[in-house]
Amino acid sequence: MEVAMLVNLLAAGIRSGTPLLFATIGEIFAERSGVLNLGVEGMMLMGAMTAYGVSHATGNPWLGLLAGIIVGGFMALLHAFMTVTLRADQVVSGLALTFLGMGLSAVLGAPLVEVRNAPKLPAFPIPGLSQIPVVGPILFDHNIIVYIGFLLIPVAWFYIYRTRPGLNLRAVGEYPAAADTLGINVTRLRYYYVILGGMLAGLGGAALSLAITPLWIEGMTAGQGWIAVGLVIFAGWDPLRGAMGAYLFGAIRRLPLDMQNISFFLQHPTYGYFMNMLPYLFTIIVLVIGSREALRRRVGAPAALGVPYVREERGA
Amino acid sequence: MSDSTPAFEMRNITKRFPGVLANDRVTFVGEKGEIHALLGENGAGKSTLMNVLSGLYHADSGELFIDGRRVRFNSPGDAIAAGVGMVHQHFMLVPVQTVAENVILGQQDVGFVLDTAKIEAEVRRIGERYGLPVDPRAYIWQLSVGEQQRVEIIKMLYRGAQILILDEPTAVLTPQETEGFFHTLEEMKAEGKTIVFISHKLDEVLSIADRITVLRQGKHIATVPAAGMTKPELASLMVGREVLFHIETPAIEPGEPRLILRDVEALDNKRLPALRKLSLTVRSGEIVGVAGVAGNGQRELAEAICGMRPITGGSIEVTGDNVTGAPPIIMIEAGIAYVPADRSAMGSAPNLSVAENLALKSYRIPPIGGRWFMNRRTMREQAEALIQAYDIATPSADTPSRKLSGGNLQKLILARELSSRPQVIIAAYPTRGLDIGATENVRNLLVDARNQGAAILLISEDLDEVFALSDRIDVIYEGEIVGHVSREEADRETVGLMMAGERVTKSASNAES
């Protein structure tokens, strides 16, 4: 009985951690290039709304997914233009992007709230593997989007740490002047990775509305974009740790739902509020612990994070 | 090999920055197989000219030829492709990446997936060939400044640089390291490479360069063979007038100890030990020079004395009072003046006016400080007087201090710190980045303060400066004082060895004073 509950919780954690995973890895890419994008929440919402709408209109959830990715990318392009080209303050621009996404998705998505049956991405229990006791249901009995998330983790890690473009990416975020003197186009790379970050945030939103919670309601991300921003710090800008964090938070988010059946909570309904608060409380606690550890292990933020790059800034 | 085409030719290069004409129709030619020194004061346009050659800046007008062919560089990448590599004064190395990663950064020919072993072998091979030993797997932040410089040079050699520009390369090296470094330069020269050596250290230029080009105020002044030139000749070319190389420091008997450090310990920003049981004494009327290679605890030493860095052991005494662990305000009241290494970030508030910056210490006490308000008129009057007395070139007392040149900003800081007649002065790299004229000025101010009885701790990497000003020299290495030398017995060889960590018991250096 106990085991079944735990398996259930872990499987649900992985499922509901998937949108968070995409957004977190996307933000890791953007921040690795030196651009902080606080617009994740807005980009996720736009991605979720657009994906759901397109899936409803075309009847093809994959087209919806693609549309969500593209919309996220476009929103990030706006941020890149503001912060890289115009050198606007990254925090302000990111916040503006979040408010833009919240507002725009609410307005444009209003008609979609009535739609309850847009085609969603298919569930896909992996034959054989999903039959393994305990491990099967936790890892291999999921919606197809969850496996895409599984694949993204090692790919992102390998790209950042083991490839030539990944090395350039890290250099641009740490010391853009050094990269510039070696012929790396700092501006172009920052555009690329901010947009990639936006596309992954859009993908995260689409995963939410097309698979994890297949419907559209206003503000349905409920702060997950912000948690993703926090997770990046907790992860020390490392996709592997980012994935661990995303799934952990997924599990914590699920707790209130899974606990509702327990008689204790039935007798004390106000505890539900407490449980709902947990993910956010955990965000704070984890950030405090994560930041301290980051200091200790010398895996701080990319040194040039938040700083626009200007080549000819000195007179003589 | 008998190729007489110049390696590069810059013709009538003009480069403007807002309000400054940095290069005014400068022509500069480098031959193959020569070491060509580019000499000039700060602001003479040396770095700007070389940033044009290395593709970082675009010239407003003028032409550039590499090996006889007209070229236009749109980015440093173009310059590198044409065989021009520049080692900047501030190293362009990513601290959290390894040596090998830094070397191949931005290279297209290393494959999508990095073959680390192959790259490391290549870095090792170049290092051995040119006498630049460095561990390819080490992270940059673990390396000494001298080693980092080697990485920079390897980086350029890896890219097949035929023309190597070095911006003040020896500023960060010990005399011994400089020797090895010159050896590497000779090696590269023998292979037909062209080396441009930016410097304002005249001795070095004379000993290593084949030819010397002098810039002054953005203009080309002269190009001469190094052989036969003398220091005073070069200096007058640079400055445009005669320069005194000697500063009179009249012999005075030092008085009572003003600053005593006993077994002081402190951590650096990485929370590693930076000062290890460091002891030193400075007496009234003497300048004690702390010589050492950068990053051996100098910064932490200055900050610890000024109360800006917590001390984890030992004690500090100022004019007989124990002020161990006291905050900066107590240190100031005890009579400590601090001339920090970073003039704009720590020594001044760039957006405040010159007058406000001059009052940063006196604003709390009458006549400027009142019970609730500041007397701004008095502040201005005092500022005007200080601007006069210290000869600070500023449009007005209301000009933001960020608009001052480095030399004038330093004069401002000295005016503020010295005018309060401090008991103890901590001066960290007081002339770093200043040109000959401003350097003379700052040194005279410090010597005047000493003659009037101040106890001065002079922290500097510039051995010339330490030797010129100090009555005694303490050598710092890895957070410890590893040797004491008096002015009479000081020689560069010994001090250089001590700076590299060797404990030299040359003379009876039991002068624990």
Interface residues (C-beta under 8 A of the other chain):
Chain A: R162 T163 R164 P165 L167 N168 R170 A171 E174 Y175 A177 A178 A179 D180 T181 L182 G183 I184 N185 R298 A303 R311 E312 R314 G315 A316
Chain B: F17 P18 G19 V20 A22 G43 G45 T48 S54 L56 Y57 S75 P76 G77 D78 I80 A81 M86 H88 M92 L93 V94 P95 V96 Q97 E101 N102 I104 L105 G106 Q107 Q108 V110 G111 F112 V113 L114 W141 K155 G218 K270
